[in-house]
Amino acid sequence: MEPEAAAFLRRVANSLAIGFIWLAVNATAAIKGDNAFIGDHLTIGNILFYLWFVISIVILVIIYKKIWRDR
């Protein structure tokens, strides 16, 4: 396989793996931790979860930009 094609496929695989791990962590924290759903009132768990969600998605975008930057 050509080196350029191998590097491209490696970037695709890394992007998918990182995205899936991010999704699994956030879905687990949201649903199993009962943090994504606001019940009668807002709890500290809800606030921490959504704060983590925003920070982690910014980090994910930065990682994706680093992976896909032209070399």
C-alpha positions in Angstrom: 0.0 0.0 0.0 1.2 3.5 -0.8 2.5 5.5 2.2 0.0 8.3 1.4 -3.0 6.0 1.4 -1.8 4.3 4.6 -1.4 7.6 6.3 -4.9 8.7 5.2 -6.5 5.4 6.4 -4.6 5.8 9.7 -6.1 9.3 10.1 -9.6 8.0 9.3 -9.2 5.1 11.8 -7.9 7.4 14.5 -10.7 9.9 14.0 -13.3 7.2 14.2 -11.8 5.6 17.3 -11.4 8.9 19.2 -14.9 10.0 18.2 -16.4 6.7 19.3 -14.6 6.8 22.7 -15.7 10.4 23.2 -19.3 9.4 22.4 -19.2 6.3 24.7 -17.8 8.2 27.6 -20.3 11.0 27.3 -23.3 8.7 26.7 -22.3 6.6 29.7 -21.9 9.7 32.0 -25.2 11.1 30.7 -27.5 8.2 30.9 -26.0 5.9 33.5 -25.1 8.8 35.8 -28.5 10.3 35.2 -26.9 13.7 34.5 -28.3 14.6 31.0 -31.9 14.7 32.1 -33.0 17.6 34.3 -35.7 16.5 36.6 -37.5 18.7 39.0 -34.6 21.0 39.5 -31.0 21.5 38.2 -28.4 19.6 40.1 -24.7 19.9 40.5 -24.3 16.7 38.5 -26.2 18.3 35.5 -24.0 21.4 35.6 -20.8 19.4 35.8 -21.9 17.0 33.0 -22.8 19.8 30.6 -19.6 21.7 31.5 -17.6 18.6 30.8 -19.5 18.1 27.6 -18.7 21.5 26.3 -15.0 21.3 27.3 -14.6 17.8 25.9 -16.2 18.7 22.5 -13.8 21.7 22.2 -10.9 19.4 22.9 -12.2 16.8 20.4 -12.4 19.5 17.7 -8.8 20.6 18.5 -7.6 16.9 18.3 -9.4 16.5 14.9 -7.8 19.6 13.6 -4.4 18.4 14.7 -5.0 15.0 13.0 -6.3 16.4 9.7 -3.9 19.3 9.4 -1.9 19.0 6.1 1.6 17.8 6.8 
